[in-house]
Amino acid sequence: MQLYVNGEALPIAHLGPDFLILKSPCEHPPARAEIVMSIDGNEKRWKVHLVEGIAVGHRKTRIAL
């Protein structure tokens, strides 16, 4: 799983219904982003909003559709 935001691909460690946990978080302000998940060659993409942005000091990153 990857989170694409402003041309960067950030690996996702865990995905929940309204949050995600990045493997290596970086600082990023609130923005639109896209999650890409590939299982057995089938790729699914969906747009999300990073509600509070990404913060290195926070484990979870809130998302909304």
Backbone torsions as a table, in degrees:
resi	resn	phi	psi	omega
1	MET	NA	141.5	-179.9
2	GLN	-135.1	147.8	171.1
3	LEU	-109.8	120.7	178.0
4	TYR	-101.4	118.9	179.0
5	VAL	-139.8	123.1	-179.6
6	ASN	49.9	44.7	175.7
7	GLY	81.5	-1.4	178.2
8	GLU	-101.9	140.7	175.7
9	ALA	-104.2	117.5	-179.0
10	LEU	-112.8	121.7	-179.7
11	PRO	-65.3	134.9	178.7
12	ILE	-97.0	129.2	177.6
13	ALA	-87.1	-36.8	-176.9
14	HIS	-149.8	140.4	179.2
15	LEU	-124.9	124.3	176.5
16	GLY	-112.2	-176.8	-176.6
17	PRO	-68.0	-30.2	-179.3
18	ASP	-137.0	20.8	178.8
19	PHE	-156.2	165.5	170.7
20	LEU	-142.3	159.7	175.7
21	ILE	-121.7	120.9	-179.7
22	LEU	-85.9	148.1	177.2
23	LYS	-65.8	-39.8	179.8
24	SER	-137.6	85.4	-177.9
25	PRO	-65.9	150.9	176.3
26	CYS	-133.6	162.6	178.9
27	GLU	-74.0	131.6	177.2
28	HIS	-157.0	134.7	179.5
29	PRO	-72.7	168.3	176.0
30	PRO	-52.3	139.1	-176.3
31	ALA	-165.4	169.6	170.1
32	ARG	-83.8	146.5	-179.4
33	ALA	-149.3	177.3	179.2
34	GLU	-136.3	134.6	174.5
35	ILE	-99.1	134.6	177.6
36	VAL	-122.6	123.4	179.0
37	MET	-124.3	132.1	179.3
38	SER	-123.7	122.0	177.8
39	ILE	-127.8	120.9	179.7
40	ASP	50.8	40.9	177.7
41	GLY	83.3	-6.9	177.1
42	ASN	-94.5	121.1	-176.9
43	GLU	-103.2	135.0	175.7
44	LYS	-124.4	137.3	-180.0
45	ARG	-128.7	141.0	172.4
46	TRP	-151.7	147.0	-178.8
47	LYS	-82.7	141.7	176.7
48	VAL	-137.2	165.4	174.5
49	HIS	-114.7	128.2	174.7
50	LEU	-81.7	96.2	-169.3
51	VAL	-56.0	-48.8	-178.7
52	GLU	-112.8	10.7	-176.2
53	GLY	78.1	-166.5	179.3
54	ILE	-115.3	133.9	178.4
55	ALA	-129.3	132.3	-178.9
56	VAL	-59.4	-36.8	-177.0
57	GLY	-78.5	-5.0	179.6
58	HIS	-111.3	132.6	-178.2
59	ARG	-69.2	-46.5	-176.9
60	LYS	-97.4	144.9	174.4
61	THR	-115.0	117.9	-179.6
62	ARG	-71.1	139.3	175.9
63	ILE	-131.2	155.8	174.0
64	ALA	-142.0	151.2	178.6
65	LEU	-77.8	NA	NA
